[in-house]
Amino acid sequence: MTTFDVTTDTLARQKPVRVLIALRISYLTDESTSLERQLKDAREYISKKAALGLNWVEVGVARDVHVSATKQHPLDRTELGNWLKERAPEFDLILFWKLDRFIRKVTDMQDMLRWADAHGRKTFASVTEPIFDMTGPLQRAIITLFSALAELEAKNTSVRVKSFRESIREQQRWPGGMPTYGFEVYTGEDGAARLRQNPHQVNVIREIANRLVTTRDTPAIVADDLNARKEPTPRGARPSSRIVESGRAYQWTAAGLRKLLKNEALMGWKMESRQVPGKKYFESTPIIDSTGNKIRMAEPIFTDKEWKTLQDHLNERSFSVSSPKHVTPFLDVILCGYCKGKMRLHVSRRETKTGRKEYPKFRCVSPRKVGDRTRYGCDQQESWDPGRLLAAFEEHLLKQLGDAEAEERIYVVGDENETRMREIEELVPVIMADMGPGRRYATALLRPQAEKLLDNLSAEYEGLRRMPTGDRWEYRSLGKTWREMWEASKVPELEKLMRRNGVQFLCYPDSFELVTPARLMV
């Protein structure tokens, strides 16, 4: 009979709880919830757990700056989303400063609870809300209740802001928020917030307009010049410590210049956002009062004649970029070769003498880190023809993976192995005791059955012991080759499969590269 050696000392040790600290600040946050404070309090909280004898270990920090919890799901956030989608086996618990730093919608919280169940029953904890230290069904109920309250508070805040803005809609009072570049807020003699020109920013705007109209510089040339002399952008000029805190340095762009110069707020008008009929996006338009007139908040930056000349020039030379008719294919698979950022399909339209023409292009639009700054897109500003790019993608994919077996990456919870090993450890002594005199397996007839059972349990235990014990990714065959999947599946299904398997298609001006894990290669 195989000797069964059980070592319980190692398993008896307390398993460390690997903690991921999730930080978030939004456009509306203040110093009381800065990233530094959230991180400091979170680490102190982990230290307190250690003092209580709990083995909590910090394994990472997800920092998301300028992210609204009511508008962006945790899975869609830049840093937290990467941890959730790609690095889930590396942590057991998500620690946030307060629930509304993590989530503000009940439906999002329910999504995350389902995600936690599917990924090893991960748990959540709040630094400032000890009630989340509960475990089991009661914790889920409390989390759902608090997320509902957070969503209700967000809605109440929105209602209060909208109510205030509606009450002063036709008045020459500033309703709050950051004004358009070229203006600043000041307190009037009546104590109300009002607008006036910002002299430096007005000079910058007039310089831009003059260079475009008079010297015929292109928006790209002007933008590069402003960046070279480190002129703050409209967002970079905001008096917010959160800009410094996030390490973000905003850049002037050609598209940003055109958008700024076409904004009627430069003429001092009070503006409001209205949803474009039949569309999901909004546009900014002047408010019309009950007498049919626009409301002027401040002195205009341009005269009426200058404004018309500027708009005629912009309309003559501008491209209007709109959302594509179709969702960008393979959004998380086709990437820019320079910065590994996402590629989106942009459809630019230009009015010509023969009518409107469309110019579809794939372009890199995702943010990337440059030192301590965040920039959008690439310095190269390359673009790719959709037909050429997608044809090259198909060619590279089928050449490299066409005959390889298609697999699906699945999340495996390591605790399942450990649970079964503990069951075997508890069962073996019971069986061995039943082999003693006068016990169940003491007879010559039944003793071989007990020995065979112990042999099987020993072999199972050794097999489990050699397997990885932590959470991990494993691959399951789909019973088809990649070529068969390409010919039979739709784009969303293929994109999901490639994303799960870590397939990436990198684009360069004169070449393309398909990057795949070595295990997928034929």
N, C-alpha and C positions, 0 to 999 in steps of 0.2 A: 504494500500500500504506500502511496506517495506521502511523504512527510509534509504536513501542512504547517507552515510557519507564519504566524500572524504577528505583525509588529504594530501594536496599537499606540505606542508612545507618540510616533510622528503624527498619526491621525488625530490623536487626542489633543494635540496642541491647537490653540485657537487659530482659526484661519483668518488672515488679515482681511479687512474690508478695504478694498481699493477705491479711493474716493476721487471722483472728478468734480472739480469746482467749476460751476457755471456762472459766469459774470455777464451782466448786460446793463447798458445804459441806453436811453432813448433820447430823441431830440428835446423832450420835455423834462428830462431829469435835472436834478440840482446837485449841489455839492454833497448833500446828505447821503446820496447813494452812488458816489463816485466809485470807479473801479478799484482804486486804492483802498477805500474803506471796506468795500465788499470783500476783497481778497484778504485784508488784514483780519477782519472779523471771522472769515471762514477758517483761516489757519489757526486762530485762537480757539475756535470751536473744536477743531480736530484735536488740538492739544489737550483740551478739557476732557475729551472722550478718552484719550490715552491715560489721563490722570485717574479716570474711573475704571481703568483696567481693560478698556476696549481697544482692540488693535486696529485703529483706523490709520490708513496710509495714503497720503496724497500722491496721485499718479499723474495728474495733469491739470491744466487750467484752460478753459475755453473762454476767450474774451470776445464779446461781440459789442461793437460800438455803433451808436446811431441806429439801433434796431428797435422797432416798435413791436412789442409782444402781441398787440392786437392785430397787427398786419402781417407778421411773419411767424410761421410755424417753427418750432425748435429744429425740426429736421431740415428746414430751408436756410437756417442761419449759417454763416460762413464757417466759424470755428466749431461751434457746438454741433452743427449738422455733420461735419466731417468726423467728429468723435462718434456720433450716434450711428452713422452709416458705415464707416470703415474701421473704427477702432473699438467697437463694442466689447470684444473679448478682454480688453485691457482694464475695465473698471467694473465695480459692483454697485456703486451708489453715486447718485448725482446730488451734490450739495449746492444749494443756492442761498443767497442772503435772505431773500423773502420770496414767497410764492409768486408775487407779481413781477419779480425780476426774471422768473422762468416762464411764466404762462399767464395769460389774462383772458383766456376763452375756455369755457367748459369743454367744448368739443375738442380743442387741442389737448387738454389735459386727459380726456378719455382716450385720445389717440396715443398719448405717451404711456398711459397705463397698459394699453394693449401691447404697445411696443415693448415695455418692460417685461410683460409676461412671456413674450415670444423670444426674449433675449436673456434667458437665465433668471427671470423674476428679479430684475434689478429694482432697487428701492430708491426713495427720494428722502431728503432731509432738508430742513430749513434752519438757518442760523438763528433767526429771530423769532421763530414760531416752534417752540419745543413740542407742541402737540403732535408734530409730525414724527416724533420719536416712537410713536405707537407702531405696532406691527399688526399684520393680518388684515381682515376685512374692515375693521374699524378705521385703520389708517386710510384705506381707499375711500371710505365714506367721508372722512374729514377732509382729505385732499380735494375731493369733488365739491364739497360744500365751500371750501375756501376759494377754489377756482371760480365757482359761481359768484361768490361775493366780489372777487377781483374783477370779473367781467362786468358785474353790475356797477361797480364804482367807476370803471372806465367809461361805461355808457352814461352814467350820471354826469361825469366830468365833461363829456362831449356835449351833453344836453345843456349844461350850464354855459359852456363857451358859446355854443350856437345861439342860445337865448340872449346872451349879452351882445353878441355881434349883430343879431337881428334888431335889438333895441336901438342901436346907434348906427344902423345901416345907412341912413340918409343924412347923418351928421358928419361934420368935418372933424371927427375924432378918430384916432387910430385904434382899431379893435384889438390889437395885440399881435405878437409874433415879430419876425424880422422883416423890415421893409425892403423894398426893391433896392438893389445896388444903386447908389447915387443919392440916397436919402437916409435920414436918421430920425430917431424918435426923440422928442423933447417934451417937457411938461409945460403946458401953457399957464397963463395967469389964473385960469379957472380951475387948475389942477388936473385937467384932462390931458391925455396923451395926444400929441399932434406930430405932424411931419414937417421937416424942412430939409433943404438941400445939404448934402455933405460936400463941402468945397473940393476936397481932394478927389473924391470919387467922381464928381461932376467933371473935373478936368480930365480924368482918365477916359470917361465916356466920350467926351467931345474929341479927345485925341484919336480914339478908335474910329469914330465916325468920320473924322476928317481924313484919316489915312485910307479908309476904304473908298470914300467918295472922291476925294481930291487927288491923292497920290496913287490911287488904284492898287494899293497893296491888297493881297488876299487875306482873308480871315486867319488862315494858318500862319502866315508870316507875322501878322500882328500878335497872335497868341504866343508864338515862340518868343517874340521880343519881350512881351510882358513877363513871361516866365523867366527869361534870362536876367531881367533886372529885378526879379523877385517881387513883383507887384502883387499884393494880395488879391485873390479872386473874390467874387461876391460871398462865397461861403467861407473862405479863409479869412475874410475881414471881420467875421462875426466876433464880438467880444465874449468868447466862451472859452473857459478853461478846458472844456471837453475836447476842443481841437488839439490842444497841446497834449492832453491826457491820452488821446488815441494815437498820437504820433502821426497824424494825418496832415499832409501838405497838399492842398488842392491845387490843380493846375488849370490854366486857361486853355480852352480848346476852340477850334473854329466853330463847331456847332454851338458851343456855349456863347460865343460872341454874337452869333446871328440871333439866338434866342433872346439874349439880353436886349439887343437893339430893336427887336420887333415888339417888345413889351410896351404897351401903351401907358404903363405906370410911369414911364420916363417923362410923360407929359403932365405928371402931377395928378392924374386921375385916381380916384378910389376904385380898387378892383375887387372882383370876387370870382371864385371858381365855379364853373357850371359844367355839368356833364354834357358831353357832346351827344346829341340824340342818336340812339342806336349804337353807341360805342361805350366802352368801359372806361375810357380815359376822360379827363377834364381839360378845360381850357380857361384861361384867365381873360375876363372881359370887364370893361368899365361898368360901374353901377349906374343905373338910370333912376333918378328920383321920380316922385309922383308927378312932377311937372314936365317930365320928359327930357331933363337935362342931366349931363354928367356932373359928378361931384368932384371938385378940384381940392385935393388935400394939401398941395404945396405948389410952389412956383415951377413951371415946366423947365426941363433942361434944354429943350430945343424950341425954336419958334415954329409956327405952323408950316412955314415954307421949308425950313430945314428938315422938319419931320417928314414932309412929303417927298423931298428929294432923297432922303435916306431910305425910305421905304421903297421908292421906285428902284433904287440901286440894288437893294437886297432882293426884291422880287425878280429883278432881271437876272441876277447871277446865282440865286440860291437854289439849293436842292432841298426838297422836303422829304424827310425820312419818316416813314410810317411803319407801323407794325406789319409783319409779313402776313399774307393771306393764310398761310398754313404754319403750324407749329414748326420751329426749327428741328429738323431731323437729327437724331443722335447727338443731342445737346450735351450730354455728359460724356460722350465718347470722342467726338471730333474736337481737338484742342489745338491751340496755337503752339507751334513748336518753340517759340522764343520764351514765353512766360508760362506755358501750360494752362493758360486761361481758357474759359469756355468760348466757343465760336457761335455766333448768332447770325441768322439769315436776315439781312437788312434789304429792304426794297426802297431805293431812292427814286423819286419821280421828278422830272423836270419838264416844264412847259416849253415847247418848241413851236415853230411856225406851223408844223404839220400836226400838232397835237401833243398830248402828254406821253412821254416815254418813261419806261420803267427800267431800272438798273439794279437787278438783284445781286448781292454780294455776301459772301461769308466774311465776317469780321470778328476780331477778338475784342471782347467788351468787359471781361472779368477783371476785377482789381488784382493788383499784385504789389508785393512789398519791394521797395527800392531803398535799402538802408533802413532808416527810421521813418520813411514816408510811404504813403499808399498812393499809387497812381493807377489810372484806368486805361486799359488797352496797352499797346506796345509803342515804344519809340519809333519802330519801323512803320507803323500804321499800314501794314500790309492788308490786302483783301484778296479773296479768291472767287473765281467764277463758280457758281454752284454745280453746273454740269461737269466741269473738269474735276472739281473736288470730289463729288460723289462717285464719279466713274473711277477715280483713282482709289477711293476708299474700298469700293467693291473689288477691284482688281487685287489690291494688297491683301484684303481679308481672305478671299478665296484661294489666293496663291499660298498664303502662309498657314491658314487654318482650314481650308476647304475640306480636307479628308480627315481632319481630327474629330474625335468624338466630342459632341457638345455636352457640357456639364453645367449644372446649376450649383452655385455656392450657397450653402445653408449654414445656419448658426447652430452649433452644438453646445449644449450646456454641460460643462465638465462635472457639475455636481451629481449628475445622474450616475456616472461611474463610481464616484466616491460613496454615494448612497448604497449602491449594490455591493461594494466591497465591505461596507460596515455590516450589511445584512449577512454576508457570508461569514464574517468574523464572529457574529453573534450566533449563527446557526451551527458552525463546526463544533464548538464545545458541547452543545446540546446533543448532537448526534454521537459524539465520542462518549458522552456520559451514558447514553442509551445502549452502548455496547458493553457496559459493565455487567457483572453477574446479576441475574434476576431482572434485567431491564429488557426493553423492547427488542434490541438487536443482539441479545446474548446467545441465542441459539445458533447452531451450525447452519440452519436453513436461512436465517435472516441476516447473519453477520456479513456474508458476501455482498448483499444489497447495500448495506451501510458503507462497506469499503468502496464499492463502486460509486456511491453517491459522494463520498468524500473525495475520491479521485476526480470526479467531474467538477466539484466545487473548487478544488485546488487548481485545476487547469483553467477554469473561468477566472479565478482570482488573479492568477499569474498573467493571463491575457489582459485583464483590466489594469493591472499594475504597470504594465509596459506601455499602456496607452496614455496620451496626454491627459492630465487631470483637470486642467483649467478650461474655461470656455474657449472655443476656437471655431474657425471656419472649416467646413469639410465640403467635398464636391460629390455630387450625385449625378450619375449618367442620365441623359434625357433620351437615350436610345436612337439618336440621329447624329449625323455629321453636321458640321457648321454649314456646309454647302446646302444640305437638305433643309436646315433651319432657315437659311437665307432665301431659298426659293419658296418656302411654304409659309413663313411668318410675316407678320406686319411689322412696320417700323417700331411702334412702341414696345412690342414684345422683344424684338431684337435688341433694341436699346437697353431694355431692362436686363436682358441676359448678358450683354457685353459689359454693362456697368458692374453687375455682380461678379463677373469673372476678371475684372481689372483690365479690360481691353481698352487701349487708347490709340487714337489715330492723330499723329502730330503733323501739322502743316507748316511747311517752309515755302518761301517764294518759288523755288525751283525744284522742290522735292517733297516727298511725303514719307512718313515712317509709321508702321504699325507696331506698337509696343504691346507685347502680351507676356503673361507669366510663362516661364520655361515649361511648366507642366502641360500647357495647352499645345505646344508645338508638336507636329507629327514626328 
